[in-house]
Amino acid sequence: MAFRAFRSQSVSTSQGSYNLAEKTTEEPVSSKVAQSTVTCFYQANVAGFWRNVSVLWCKNLMNHSLHITVDSVGGESQFSCKIDVKPWHFWSKKGYKTFEVEGNQVEVYWDLRSAKFTGSPEPSSDYYVALVSDEEVMLLLGDYKKKAYKRTKSRPALVDAMLLVKKENVFAKKSFATKARFDEKRKESEIIVESLTGATIDPEMWISIDGVVLLHVKNLQWKFRGNQTVMVNKQPVQVFWDVHDWLFSGSGSGTGLFIFKPGPTEAENEKEGGSAVEGCESDDGSVAYYSTLNIATFEFCLVLYAYKIE
């Protein structure tokens, strides 16, 4: 499924260029495998270096698991740890594991005994998962933060891990729900994509954020690909969509792709008379680019694969 509206964006980090497009153009899973997943891609300082860290929550009819993967400095290899979210024994919902990252011991602590779920494989509250390196909590998931620091006996990281991409696979008939934080200072926003498709009706689509319909697409058979900027809490958010397979797959099912990217479009930046990025020459003569916008609103994007099932 081609999606041409979303352009490649590189983010400068201490480890070089981190390409968001590489994380968002992965092939979606087959709709025959009803497996809901939430994958978050972070940059975190693990074992002395800034590394790419992925957190995958996965749920199907048989299993519910959490996978944490840490990349090597050059990205050639990966080191991972798997946790069963719903093990056979209740006490196993609280645990501790260690694994090595390029010869350095990394610890994972978790407590999922009281975790609450609202349809997503990722918990919504009452839990923690902590990734510890060099006696620092480099990545902390969940809202039980005080309990996590008390149990790990580790100090908070000097620089928090940075969430770059959240990718989610959702299966439903008409309504697809997810959450995302477009601003670090605000709580997560609830996002709902609803559609009305069928052979005897004119297809339509609605996208609402925090209960407000911000985008209504009529004549969807002609506008199955597009993009539009909406305002969320006075902040611009670009919305890209491609629902070609919903309408023309022949089976009435298919996959829709949605990307939500905070920040104004390039054209809007040009209207304001400024560029979104500026260059800075380093000692070796290379040029690194950094954002003149707020980092939290420039780098993050949400990718939603919406699998329509009968």
N, C-alpha and C positions, 0 to 999 in steps of 0.2 A: 504494500500500500504506500503510494508516494505521498509525501506531504511537503510541499515546496514553500509554504508560507513562512516556516520557521527557519531563520538563517543561523548559520554556525556562529557561536559566540565563544571566544576564548577568555578565560579569566587568568590573570597573572598571579602566581603564588610563588612561594619561596622555592618550590620544586619545578617551576616552569609553567608552561601553558596547560591549563586544564580545559578540555574541549567539551562543552555541554552537549553539542550535537552528537558526539559519540555515545553519550549516555541516554539520549532520547530517541535515537533511530534504531535501537535494537529491535529485532523481530519480536512481535508479541507472541504469547503462547497460543497454541491451538485452542479454539473455542470448544473442542471436544473434551479438553481436559479442564473441567470446572474447578480451577484452582485460583482462588483469590490471593493476590499478593500485594504487598506494599514494600517498596524498596527505596531507602533513603541513602543518598550519596553525600558523604561528609569529607571535609579536610580536617584532620586532627593531628596533633603532635604526638606521635607514638614512637617509643624507643628512640628518642632523640632527633627524629626527623618528621617534617610535615608529610603526611601520607594520605592517599585516598582510602577511605573506610566506607564500606557498604553494609547496611543493615537491612536484611530481608526477612519480613514476616510472611509466612506462607501457610495457607489453610486449604485443605480439600476434605473429601468425605472421610478419609482415613487418618490424616495427620494434621497437626498444627505445630509449627516449628519456627524457630528464630535462628538465622544464620548471620554471623558477623565475620566479615572478610576484610583483612588489612593487606594493602598492596606493598610490595617492596619499593624501595626508593626509586628505582628506575621503572617500576611497573611491569617487570618481566615475570614476576612470580607473585603468588598470593598465599596468605596464611589465614586459616579460618577456624571457627568454633561454632558448633551446632548445639542448640538448646531445645529440648522438647517443652513446648508451652503447656501441653496437657498430657503429662506422663501418667503411668499407671498408679503411682503412689503420690498422694497429696504432698508429702514432705519434699518430694523432688521438685516442686514448684519454687522452692527456695534453694539456691545452690551456688556453687563456686567451681570455676574451671580455670586452668592455665594453658597457654599455648605459646610457642616460640615464634618471634618475628625476627628473622635474621640474627639468631643467636641470643635475642633478648627476651626475657620472660614477660608476658603480658597476662593480666588477670581479668577475669570476667565474673562479676557478682550479679545475682538477680534474685528478685522476690516477686513472684507472680501469683501468690496465694490468694490475694484479694482483688486481682486485676479485673477490671470491668471492660466488656466489649460491647460495641454498638453496631454489629454487622460487619465490621472490618477485622481482618486478621491482626491488626495492630491494636493493642489496648488503648482505651480512651482515658483511664485514670487508675489510681490506687496501685501503683507498681513502680519498680525501678529496675534498670539494667545499667550497670556501671562498667566501663572499660578503664582499667588502671594500668599505668605504665610509670615506672620510676617513682612510685609512691604518690602519683598524682592521678586524679580522676580526669582522664583526657576526653571522655565522652560519657555523658549521663543522660539516659532516657527515662521518661516518666516523671511523675509529680512527687514521689516519695524521696525527695532530695536529702532531707535531714537524716532519714534512716539509712540512705546509701552511704553518706559520709561517715556516719557512726559505725557502720558495719565494716567498711573497707579500711577505716583508720587512715585514710589518705586525704591529702589537701586538694582543694580545687585547682584546676589547671590555670596557669597564668593567663593564657589566652584560650577562650572557649572554642570548641569545635565549630566549624562553619558548615551549615547545611546548604548544599548547592542545588541538588535535584531531588525531587520526590516523584517516584513513578508508581502508579497504582493500576492494577487490573481489577475491574469490577464487572460482575455478571448480573444482568437484570433483564426484565422485559421492556419497561418503558422509562424507569427512573433510576438514575445513577448518582450516588452520593459519595462525597469525599470531603476532606478538610485540608486546609493549608493556612500557614501563617505568612501573610504578605508583608508584615512589619514586625520586627522583633519586640516592639513595645506594646503590641496588641495581642489579644487572644486569637486562637485559630478561627478562621472563617469557615462556615459550612457552605459547601458548594453542591448544588443539585442540577443535574442536566436531565431534562425531561423531553420526550419526543412523542409525536403522534404520526405514525406512518401506517400505510396500508394501501391496498390496491384501489379502494373505492373512495379515498379521501385525499385531500391536498396535504402533503406532509408539512409539519411544522416542528419547531424546536424552541425550547425555552432554557435559559441558563439563569439561575438565581443564586445570589450570594447573601447569606445571612437573612434569608426570607424575602429578599427583594428581587424581583425579576429585572435583570439588567440587560438582557439580550433576548430578543424574540425574532426568530428567523422564519418568515413565511416563504412559501414556494421553495421548499427545501430541495426539491428535485433539480432546481436550477442553481441553488446556492449551497450545494453540499460541501463546498470548500470555501473558506473565507477567514477573515480576521477583523476584529473590532476592538477598540479601546474603551473600557468601562471604568467608572470611578468607584472605588471601594474605600470608604472612610477618607474621602478627599484625596485618595491616592490613585493614580492611573495604573490599570492592569490590562495588559494586552491579552486578548483571547483569540486563539487560533483553533479552527476545527476542520476536520475532514471526516464526513460521514457517508462517503461514497458507497461503502459496502453495506450500510444499512438499507440503502435504497435499491441497489443494483446487484446484490449478490445472488438473487434468484431464489433464495431459500427463506427470505423474510428475516434472516438473522444477519450476523456480520459484526464487524468491529469498527467503532468510531474512535477517532483520535482527537484529543483535546489538549492544548497547551496553554497554561496560564503563567504569564511572565510579568511581574511587577516592573513599573517604569514606563516612561513615555516612549513612543516610537522614534526612530531615527529622524523622520520628517519633522516631528514635533520639536525635537532637540534643535534642528537646524533653524526652525522658525524663531526659537528663542535666542538665536545668534551665538550658540555655543556648541561645543562638541561634548559627547558623553564621556569621552576618554581623552587623556593627555599622555604624552610620552615622557619618559625619563631615561636618560642615557646613563648606563652603568660604567664602571671602571674598564671593563673589557670591550667597550664600544657598542655592545648590544643595546637594544631599546626595549624597555619593559613598559607596558601600558597599564594605567590604573584608572579607576572610575572617578569622575568628579561628582558623581551622584552618591547618595547614601549606599554603602556596601550592601546592607541587608536587602535593599530594594533593587539592586542592580544584578546580583549574581544568581539569586534563587529562581527556579521555575518548577512548576508542577506539570507532570505529564500524566494524563488519564487515558487508559485504554478502556473503552466502554463496550463490553461484549453483549450484544443483544441476543437473547435466547427466547425460544418459543415456549 
